[in-house]
Amino acid sequence: MIDNSWKLIGDSDPYYGVLTTENFKTKNLNENSITEFYDTGYDHVKAVTNRLKSGLNLPSDQKFDNVLDFGCGTGRLVIPFAEQSKKVTGVDISEGMLKEAAVHIKKKGLTNISLLQIDDVVTYQFRDTYDLVHTYIVLQHINENYGYEIINKLASIIKPGGFGIVHLLFDGNMSKKSRIVLTLKRKYKWFNQLTNIVNGRPINRPFMQMNYYNLNKVFKILYSNNVGDIFTEMINHEGFLGVIMYFQKKTN
């Protein structure tokens, strides 16, 4: 199930759609907040690269030849990846977010980044394989049944010996009331419009899904794609319980 609401979010609130903090809303953006937004990307890339080095014995001086960032949005992570890799591809469904990414990539003078607008990554035929495939704070916003297909696709395009970094949610410390509200907003467009009005938001602002994944299914998908070594990092973000999976495919 492809969710086109991200195209609308990308056109209206591209930065807030990536990081839901008030100062990243379009109405609050300024030079300082945009700089802060992109600085968080450098922090993230440094952190996940260090974890690959410590957990999966990635050589300290290794540079990736070909990186893919799925759900790249406004390029918050493709830019720092590109500064330590030979080639980076950013994939997103939102043309609005990719336009913002292109502006900042040009400002940085980076020429080793390709941006792809793809509606359905599962059926898309990639020409390359990658030695690192990464996705962060993306899959939770995608219907989990479609998300499992995406994870399978992403794992399939990692070259033998290459690495993957996948972030997803598996549970949440939410009240029963909050779970019911989220379910109704996901199921009924009119209910989401009603809550938008109550909370002073534009009536047609799309519902930002928060979906949970069955980790057994995810492990089976990775196993079927010849993944060997794997380790996980547990995350608790405002009551949403998540995990970042770091893994390496076997060489044969």
C-alpha positions in Angstrom: 0.0 0.0 0.0 1.7 3.2 -1.2 1.0 6.3 0.9 0.9 9.4 -1.3 0.3 11.7 1.7 4.1 12.2 1.9 3.9 14.0 -1.4 1.6 16.5 0.2 3.7 16.8 3.4 6.8 17.3 1.2 5.1 20.2 -0.6 3.8 21.9 2.5 6.2 21.1 5.4 9.3 19.3 4.0 11.6 19.8 7.0 9.0 19.1 9.7 8.0 16.0 7.7 11.5 14.7 8.5 12.0 15.9 12.0 8.8 16.8 13.9 10.2 19.7 15.9 8.4 23.0 16.0 11.3 25.1 14.8 11.5 22.9 11.6 7.9 23.8 10.5 7.9 25.9 7.4 6.4 28.9 9.2 9.3 28.9 11.7 12.2 28.2 9.4 15.2 30.6 9.3 18.9 30.3 8.5 19.7 29.1 12.0 17.0 26.4 12.1 18.0 25.1 8.7 21.6 24.9 9.8 20.6 23.1 12.9 18.5 20.7 10.8 21.4 19.6 8.6 23.8 19.5 11.5 21.7 16.7 13.0 22.4 14.7 9.8 26.2 14.8 10.4 25.7 13.7 14.0 23.6 10.7 12.8 26.0 9.6 10.1 28.9 9.8 12.4 27.1 7.7 15.1 25.9 4.9 12.7 29.3 4.7 11.0 31.0 4.3 14.4 28.6 1.6 15.3 29.4 -0.3 12.1 33.0 0.0 13.0 32.6 -1.3 16.6 29.9 -3.9 16.0 30.7 -5.3 12.5 34.4 -4.6 12.3 34.1 -2.0 9.5 37.7 -0.8 9.0 38.2 2.6 10.6 39.5 4.1 7.3 37.0 2.5 5.0 35.0 4.7 2.6 31.9 3.3 0.9 31.8 3.1 -2.9 28.1 3.2 -3.3 25.5 4.3 -0.7 21.7 4.3 -0.9 19.6 6.3 1.6 15.9 5.3 1.3 13.5 8.0 2.4 16.2 10.7 2.0 13.7 13.6 2.3 15.5 16.9 2.1 18.9 15.3 2.0 19.7 15.6 5.7 21.8 12.4 5.6 22.8 12.0 1.9 25.0 15.1 2.3 27.2 13.8 5.1 27.2 10.3 3.5 28.5 11.9 0.3 31.3 13.6 2.1 32.8 10.3 3.1 31.7 8.1 0.2 32.4 7.9 -3.6 28.7 7.9 -4.7 25.4 8.3 -2.9 21.9 7.8 -4.1 18.9 9.4 -2.3 15.5 7.9 -2.9 12.2 9.5 -1.9 8.5 9.6 -2.9 8.2 13.4 -2.4 9.3 15.7 -5.2 8.9 18.7 -2.8 11.5 17.2 -0.4 13.9 16.3 -3.2 13.8 19.8 -4.6 14.9 21.1 -1.2 17.6 18.4 -1.1 18.9 19.5 -4.5 19.2 23.1 -3.3 21.4 22.2 -0.4 23.5 19.7 -2.3 24.3 22.5 -4.8 25.2 24.8 -2.0 27.7 22.2 -0.7 29.2 21.8 -4.2 28.7 18.0 -4.1 28.6 16.3 -7.4 28.5 12.6 -6.3 24.8 12.5 -5.2 22.0 11.3 -7.4 18.3 11.9 -6.3 15.6 9.5 -7.4 11.9 10.2 -7.1 10.3 6.8 -6.9 6.6 6.1 -6.1 7.0 2.3 -5.6 10.5 1.2 -4.6 9.4 -2.5 -4.5 8.9 -2.7 -8.3 11.7 -0.3 -9.2 14.6 -1.8 -11.1 17.8 -0.5 -9.7 20.8 -0.6 -12.0 23.3 -0.7 -9.2 24.0 -2.7 -6.0 25.2 -0.9 -2.9 27.8 -1.6 -0.2 25.7 0.4 2.2 21.9 0.7 2.3 20.4 2.9 5.0 16.9 4.0 6.1 16.1 5.9 9.2 12.8 7.3 10.7 11.0 6.2 7.5 9.5 2.7 7.7 7.5 3.6 10.8 5.5 6.0 8.6 4.7 3.3 6.0 2.0 0.6 6.3 3.9 -2.4 7.7 2.7 -4.9 5.1 4.2 -2.8 2.4 7.1 -2.0 4.6 8.1 -5.7 4.8 8.3 -5.7 1.0 10.5 -2.6 1.1 12.9 -4.2 3.6 13.2 -7.2 1.3 13.9 -5.0 -1.7 16.5 -2.9 0.2 18.3 -6.1 1.4 18.3 -7.6 -2.1 20.2 -4.7 -3.6 23.1 -4.8 -1.0 26.1 -6.4 -2.7 27.8 -9.5 -1.0 29.8 -8.3 2.0 27.9 -5.0 2.0 26.1 -3.4 5.0 22.6 -2.4 5.9 21.2 -0.1 8.5 17.4 -0.3 9.0 15.4 1.6 11.7 11.8 0.6 12.6 9.3 0.6 15.5 8.1 -2.5 17.2 5.9 -1.2 20.1 4.9 1.9 22.0 4.2 2.9 25.6 1.0 4.6 24.5 -2.3 4.7 26.4 -5.2 2.7 25.2 -6.9 6.0 24.2 -3.9 7.1 22.1 -3.8 3.8 20.3 -7.5 4.1 19.5 -7.1 7.6 18.2 -4.2 6.6 16.0 -6.1 3.6 14.6 -9.1 5.8 13.8 -7.0 8.5 12.1 -5.3 5.8 10.0 -8.6 4.2 9.0 -10.9 7.2 8.5 -10.0 10.3 6.6 -12.9 12.3 8.1 -11.6 11.5 11.7 -8.1 12.8 10.8 -9.7 15.9 9.4 -11.7 16.4 12.6 -8.6 16.1 14.8 -6.8 18.5 12.5 -9.6 21.1 13.2 -9.5 20.5 16.9 -5.8 20.9 17.0 -5.7 24.0 14.8 -4.1 22.4 11.8 -5.1 22.7 8.2 -8.1 20.4 7.7 -6.5 18.3 4.9 -3.1 17.8 6.5 -2.3 14.1 6.0 -2.1 11.7 8.8 1.5 10.8 9.7 1.3 7.1 10.4 3.2 5.4 13.2 3.4 1.7 12.5 4.9 -1.2 14.3 6.8 -4.1 12.8 7.0 -7.8 13.7 10.7 -8.4 14.3 10.4 -12.1 13.6 9.2 -11.3 10.1 12.0 -8.8 9.6 14.7 -11.3 10.7 13.3 -13.9 8.3 13.5 -11.4 5.5 17.1 -10.6 6.3 17.9 -14.3 6.6 16.4 -15.0 3.2 18.6 -12.3 1.7 21.8 -14.0 2.9 22.5 -11.7 5.9 25.0 -13.1 8.2 26.1 -10.9 11.1 23.7 -8.5 12.8 23.4 -6.4 15.9 20.7 -4.1 17.2 20.4 -0.8 19.0 17.3 -0.2 21.1 15.6 3.2 20.8 12.9 4.8 22.9 11.6 8.0 21.3 8.8 9.7 23.4 7.3 6.3 24.2 7.7 4.7 20.8 10.0 1.7 21.1 12.2 1.1 18.1 15.3 -0.7 17.0 18.2 0.1 14.6 19.4 -3.1 12.9 23.0 -3.1 11.6 23.8 -6.1 9.5 26.3 -7.4 6.9 25.5 -9.8 4.0 27.6 -12.9 3.5 30.2 -12.9 0.7 28.9 -16.2 -0.7 
